[in-house]
């Protein structure tokens, strides 16, 4: 496999795992503010480095109110993730209801040392639930 084939195979080799936590100390249910933390682990299971350039989130609460968030990088960084390694970060979201969901994508490029950045590609983040401990049974 030459470098071109290798770079093209990489997008399907980026894996996303999400863990969510309700933050009661940052929430005010009486004012319809429910705050959640989410920790995302981005693993590069390919054979060339990848760089996360930007993010796009669609956050939906139980009333079907939607917030859309786009921005460069994550938590102030545009990390380069070498093959076989991962980048983990924690961020947060506030909803007006005790239940909601998020989904989105990351725009990434391959970053082979000494070569120009590869073509950008999207890594989807499947929907995950945000909920207070008692909201779902």
C-alpha positions as CSV (number, residue, x, y, z in Angstrom):
1,X,0.0,0.0,0.0
2,X,1.5,3.3,-1.0
3,X,1.1,6.5,1.1
4,X,-1.8,7.7,-1.0
5,X,-3.8,4.5,-0.3
6,X,-2.8,4.7,3.3
7,X,-4.0,8.3,3.7
8,X,-7.3,7.5,2.1
9,X,-7.9,4.5,4.4
10,X,-7.3,6.6,7.5
11,X,-10.7,8.4,7.8
12,X,-12.5,5.1,8.6
13,X,-9.8,4.3,11.2
14,X,-10.7,7.2,13.5
15,X,-12.8,6.0,16.4
16,X,-14.9,8.1,18.8
17,X,-16.0,7.1,22.3
18,X,-18.1,9.3,24.5
19,X,-18.8,9.3,28.3
20,X,-21.3,11.8,29.7
21,X,-21.9,13.0,33.3
22,X,-24.7,15.2,34.8
23,X,-23.2,18.1,36.8
24,X,-25.8,18.9,39.6
25,X,-23.4,21.5,41.1
26,X,-23.5,23.5,37.9
27,X,-27.2,23.0,37.2
28,X,-30.3,25.0,38.3
29,X,-33.3,22.8,37.6
30,X,-35.7,25.5,39.0
31,X,-34.4,27.8,36.3
32,X,-34.4,25.1,33.6
33,X,-30.6,24.8,33.4
34,X,-29.2,21.2,33.3
35,X,-25.5,21.1,32.8
36,X,-23.6,18.1,31.5
37,X,-20.0,17.2,30.9
38,X,-19.0,14.9,28.1
39,X,-15.6,13.3,27.7
40,X,-14.6,12.3,24.2
41,X,-11.8,10.0,23.3
42,X,-10.6,10.2,19.7
43,X,-8.4,7.2,18.7
44,X,-6.3,7.1,15.5
45,X,-6.3,3.5,14.5
46,X,-4.9,4.3,11.1
47,X,-1.2,4.4,10.0
48,X,-0.7,8.1,9.4
49,X,-1.2,11.1,11.8
50,X,-4.4,13.0,11.7
51,X,-5.3,16.5,12.8
52,X,-8.6,17.7,14.2
53,X,-9.4,21.1,12.5
54,X,-13.0,21.9,13.6
55,X,-16.1,20.6,15.2
56,X,-19.8,20.7,14.5
57,X,-22.4,19.8,17.1
58,X,-26.2,19.6,17.0
59,X,-27.6,19.6,20.5
60,X,-31.3,18.9,21.0
61,X,-33.3,19.0,24.2
62,X,-36.5,17.1,25.1
63,X,-38.6,20.1,23.8
64,X,-36.9,19.7,20.4
65,X,-35.1,23.0,20.8
66,X,-31.8,22.8,18.8
67,X,-28.5,24.5,19.4
68,X,-25.9,24.3,16.7
69,X,-22.3,24.8,17.5
70,X,-19.4,25.2,15.0
71,X,-15.9,26.1,15.8
72,X,-12.2,25.5,15.3
73,X,-10.6,22.7,17.2
74,X,-11.8,21.5,20.6
75,X,-11.0,23.0,24.0
76,X,-8.7,25.6,22.3
77,X,-6.6,22.9,20.5
78,X,-6.3,21.4,17.0
79,X,-4.6,18.3,18.1
80,X,-2.4,16.1,15.8
81,X,-3.1,12.4,16.8
82,X,-0.3,10.0,15.8
83,X,-1.1,6.5,14.6
84,X,-2.0,4.2,17.5
85,X,-2.6,7.1,19.9
86,X,-5.6,9.0,21.2
87,X,-6.7,12.5,22.2
88,X,-9.1,12.9,25.1
89,X,-10.9,16.1,26.2
90,X,-13.8,17.1,28.3
91,X,-16.3,19.9,27.5
92,X,-19.9,20.7,28.5
93,X,-23.4,21.6,27.4
94,X,-26.4,23.1,29.2
95,X,-29.9,22.2,28.3
96,X,-33.3,23.5,29.3
97,X,-34.6,20.0,30.0
98,X,-33.2,17.1,32.0
99,X,-32.9,14.9,28.9
100,X,-31.3,15.7,25.5
101,X,-28.9,14.4,22.9
102,X,-25.9,15.5,20.9
103,X,-24.5,14.5,17.6
104,X,-22.0,16.0,15.2
105,X,-18.8,15.6,13.4
106,X,-15.1,16.5,13.4
107,X,-13.3,17.9,10.3
108,X,-9.9,16.3,10.1
109,X,-6.9,16.1,7.7
110,X,-4.0,13.6,7.5
111,X,-0.7,15.1,8.6
112,X,2.2,13.0,7.1
113,X,5.4,14.7,8.3
114,X,7.2,16.5,5.5
115,X,4.1,16.5,3.3
116,X,1.3,19.0,2.8
117,X,-1.9,18.2,4.7
118,X,-4.1,15.7,3.1
119,X,-7.7,16.3,1.9
120,X,-10.1,17.1,4.7
121,X,-12.6,14.4,5.8
122,X,-15.5,14.2,8.2
123,X,-15.6,11.9,11.2
124,X,-19.2,11.5,12.4
125,X,-20.0,11.5,16.1
126,X,-23.1,9.4,16.5
127,X,-25.9,10.7,18.7
128,X,-25.3,10.3,22.5
129,X,-27.7,11.0,25.3
130,X,-27.4,13.7,28.0
131,X,-29.7,13.0,31.0
132,X,-30.0,13.5,34.7
133,X,-29.7,10.3,36.8
134,X,-33.5,10.1,37.4
135,X,-34.7,11.2,33.9
136,X,-34.4,7.8,32.3
137,X,-35.5,4.6,33.9
